[in-house]
Amino acid sequence: MNDSARDRSSRQAFLVALGVLAAIAGPAVAQNPAPRAEPETTLRTAWGDPDLQGVWRYEAAIALERPKQFEGRELLTDEEVAKRDKLEKDQAAKRLAGADGVDVGRSSVSESPIRGNEYNSFWQDHGRPRKVFKQTSLIVEPRDGRIPYTPDARKAETRSAARYGIGPFESYLDPDTGERCLTDGVTGMMWQGPNGGHNRIVQSPGYVTILHEEYRDRRIIPVDGRPHRNVRQWFGDAVGRWEGNTLVVDTINFLDRTNYEWANVWTRPSETLHLVERFTRVSPDMLEYRITVEDPVTFQQPWTAVIPISRLTDGTQIYEYACHEGNYAMPNLLNGARVDAGRKER
Amino acid sequence: MRAELKGATIGAAAVAAVAVLWTQVVPTAGQSEPFRATRTADGKPDLNGIWQALNTANYDIQAHAARPALALIPAPARDGVPGTGRATPTDIPALPVRALGAVGGVPGGDGIVDGNEIPYQPWAVAKKKENSDHWLERDPEIKCFMPGVPRATYMPYPFQILQGSNEILIAYEFAGTTRTIHMSEVSDSPSTTWMGWSRGRWEGETLVVEVTDFNDQTWFDRAGNFHSDALRVVERYTAVSPHHLLYEATIEDPKVFTRPWKISMPLYRRYEKDRQLHEYKCVEFVEQLMYGQLGITDPATGQVNK
C-alpha cells in the first residue's frame, strides 16, 4: 500500500543525500555525458531476439531532476563518485544497524507530514547500498536536467506535494492513483516504486512482456510489426521493434487521467502523451533504459531520461501485489475524514 | 506465431475444419493418435496465444438452467391479488439487478464438473448455499478482486499464454492479473496468495501446473462455490488441435471436500487480426460501489454522507 508515499519519501531521501553530497562536492566544470560505447551483448533468445529477460531493478542513487547544487554540471568527477559511493555504503551499514533519519539519508519521522511514517519506512529496502553513477540527474534532456512542466502542470505538482499525506480526502477520488491501488503510471514504471521499480521481463516470439510488481502493472508489448490500434488505455497502446540490440517501444493512445490526483504529476497520462523507450542490455547485468516523454498538456517540451537498471540474481521473484484486495487504508481514510467533518460541525 | 492463420477466408475454412476435427480430437479414453502441437524454438509444445473459454461456468460450474437474474428474491405471495391461482414465477430479479432485464439473465449450461457433483463436506454444503444467497455482497468478482485459479480460466475474458525462456506467463485480462509459471526449481511461496504459486512441468504434450499457497478468499463461480486455504489445483493444458487446448484441473481441499474432483473444458484460440489483450482495470469501476458511502461526499450523487 501507499507506494506513492514511498516514492515521495525516497525522493526526499535523494534530496537529503544530495544535500550532504553537495557539501562534500564543491564546484566543478560542466561536462557532457560521455557517449555510450555501442554494446555488443551476444545474449539471444532461442528464437534469435536480443535477450532482455530477468528480474530488473533500479538500484542507483541518481535523482530524477538535477539538484540545484549541481546546476550546470551533468557529471560528477571520479573523486566525487568515490566519496559518494563511500557515503552510500556507510548509510546502508547504518540502516542495517537500525539507524534512521538523516544518518541513513532519508527523512526522519519528525520530518514527515504523516504521523507514524515508520509504516512507509518499513516497506523500503534496508539492504544493499545504492549504486553510484556519474550522472547528476536521470534527466539528460533538457540539458538543465529539470522537468519542463507547463505552468499549469507545475501548479498541479505543487498542489500534489502539499496534499500528500494530508488531504483533504472527501471521497475516494481524492487519494492519489497509487493510494487507490490503480497505478503510479507507466512513465516511471521501470525505475519507480517501493522496491526501486521491480520488473520481470519475459520474452516470447513476437512479444516482450514487462511485469511491474507494484499494482501488478503489466505491459504486453507486441514486437511483430503490427500498427497502433485505436483503443485508449491507462497504459496506452505500445508497439515495439528491434533496432540492433535495442528494443524500441512507441506508446500512444493513453486515456486522459489528468483529473485524478497523481503522487508525481510527471507520470500522469493525457490523450497527447507519447512515450518512446529504448531498452539496451549494455552488459549481462545492466540495462540502459532511455525514455523520451512528450505531452504538451504537461510539458513545455519533450524530456529524456537515461536510467541504469540492474539485473537481479536468477531466482529473484516478482510477488503478487494484492493492493486493492487489501486496501484497508481507503475505508479508514474516508471514515476518518467523515467523522472529523462531523466533529467540526458540532 | 501470427503465421497460423492470416485471413478471414482461412479462418472460416479453419472453423469448418475444426468442427470436423473437434469431434475427433477431444481426448477420450483409448484415443490412439493424439495431436502433436508445433514446437517452440527450444522444442517444447507451443501453447503461445490468446485463449478463451466459451461456456457458462463462471455463472455456475455445475449444470444449471437459465434463470432471470444472478440475484433473485422470492416473488411476494399473491393472496388477495386478482389472478391468484395462475402460474406465478417463484423467483424474480432482486432490486439491484432488476433494471438490467434480459441483459442480466443467466444462460443455462451443462457445467464443467466431471460427474457434475462437487463433493462438499456437510458443513460446506450449507456454506455454499449461504454464499449463493448473499452473492451480491460476497462474490469477489463484483469487487474486482483477483479471481483465483481455476476461475480465471473460464471467466468471460481472454487470457494469453506467453512462453518465456525460463518461465511461462499466463496473463489474464480481468483485473490485469498475471501468473508466473515457474518451469525450473523455485523457492516456496512466502505467503498465501489470490492466484496461487505455480510450478509447471511438461508431460509429453501437456503443460502440468501445480498451484498451491492460495488464500481462502476466491470462489469458483458466481454460484458461491468456494474453497479454503488448503486448496491445491493441478492444471493440465494440452493442445488438441491448432485451435484448441483441453483444460483440465484437479481440485483438492481436504478442509472443504471429501475427495479430489475434476473439471475440464475446451479453450478456444482467438483469431482476430492484431489480437491483443485489453486493459480491464476494474478497480476504478468498483470504487463508487465499495467506497461511495464512506467519504464526506459521494461523487456519484454529490450528497453529503451521514
Chai-1 contact restraints between the chains, C-beta under 6 A:
chainA,res_idxA,chainB,res_idxB,connection_type,confidence,min_distance_angstrom,max_distance_angstrom,comment,restraint_id
A,A46,B,A41,contact,1.0,0.0,6.0,A-B,restraint_1
A,A46,B,D42,contact,1.0,0.0,6.0,A-B,restraint_2
A,W47,B,A41,contact,1.0,0.0,6.0,A-B,restraint_3
A,Q53,B,S165,contact,1.0,0.0,6.0,A-B,restraint_4
A,E170,B,G295,contact,1.0,0.0,6.0,A-B,restraint_5
A,E170,B,I296,contact,1.0,0.0,6.0,A-B,restraint_6
A,E170,B,T297,contact,1.0,0.0,6.0,A-B,restraint_7
A,S171,B,G295,contact,1.0,0.0,6.0,A-B,restraint_8
A,S171,B,T297,contact,1.0,0.0,6.0,A-B,restraint_9
A,S171,B,P299,contact,1.0,0.0,6.0,A-B,restraint_10
A,Y172,B,E287,contact,1.0,0.0,6.0,A-B,restraint_11
A,Y172,B,Y291,contact,1.0,0.0,6.0,A-B,restraint_12
A,L173,B,P299,contact,1.0,0.0,6.0,A-B,restraint_13
A,C181,B,V283,contact,1.0,0.0,6.0,A-B,restraint_14
A,L182,B,V283,contact,1.0,0.0,6.0,A-B,restraint_15
A,V202,B,G164,contact,1.0,0.0,6.0,A-B,restraint_16
A,V202,B,L169,contact,1.0,0.0,6.0,A-B,restraint_17
A,Q203,B,G164,contact,1.0,0.0,6.0,A-B,restraint_18
A,S204,B,N48,contact,1.0,0.0,6.0,A-B,restraint_19
A,S204,B,L162,contact,1.0,0.0,6.0,A-B,restraint_20
A,S204,B,Q163,contact,1.0,0.0,6.0,A-B,restraint_21
A,S204,B,G164,contact,1.0,0.0,6.0,A-B,restraint_22
A,P205,B,M1,contact,1.0,0.0,6.0,A-B,restraint_23
A,G206,B,M1,contact,1.0,0.0,6.0,A-B,restraint_24
A,Y207,B,L162,contact,1.0,0.0,6.0,A-B,restraint_25
A,T209,B,L162,contact,1.0,0.0,6.0,A-B,restraint_26
A,T209,B,L169,contact,1.0,0.0,6.0,A-B,restraint_27
A,L211,B,T178,contact,1.0,0.0,6.0,A-B,restraint_28
A,R218,B,G176,contact,1.0,0.0,6.0,A-B,restraint_29
A,R218,B,T178,contact,1.0,0.0,6.0,A-B,restraint_30
A,R226,B,D274,contact,1.0,0.0,6.0,A-B,restraint_31
A,Q233,B,E279,contact,1.0,0.0,6.0,A-B,restraint_32
A,W234,B,E279,contact,1.0,0.0,6.0,A-B,restraint_33
A,W234,B,K281,contact,1.0,0.0,6.0,A-B,restraint_34
A,E320,B,T193,contact,1.0,0.0,6.0,A-B,restraint_35
A,A322,B,W194,contact,1.0,0.0,6.0,A-B,restraint_36
A,H324,B,V283,contact,1.0,0.0,6.0,A-B,restraint_37
A,E325,B,F145,contact,1.0,0.0,6.0,A-B,restraint_38
A,M330,B,Y291,contact,1.0,0.0,6.0,A-B,restraint_39
A,P331,B,L294,contact,1.0,0.0,6.0,A-B,restraint_40
A,L334,B,Y291,contact,1.0,0.0,6.0,A-B,restraint_41
A,L334,B,L294,contact,1.0,0.0,6.0,A-B,restraint_42
A,L334,B,G295,contact,1.0,0.0,6.0,A-B,restraint_43
A,N335,B,L294,contact,1.0,0.0,6.0,A-B,restraint_44
A,A337,B,I296,contact,1.0,0.0,6.0,A-B,restraint_45
A,R338,B,I296,contact,1.0,0.0,6.0,A-B,restraint_46
A,R338,B,N305,contact,1.0,0.0,6.0,A-B,restraint_47
A,A341,B,I296,contact,1.0,0.0,6.0,A-B,restraint_48
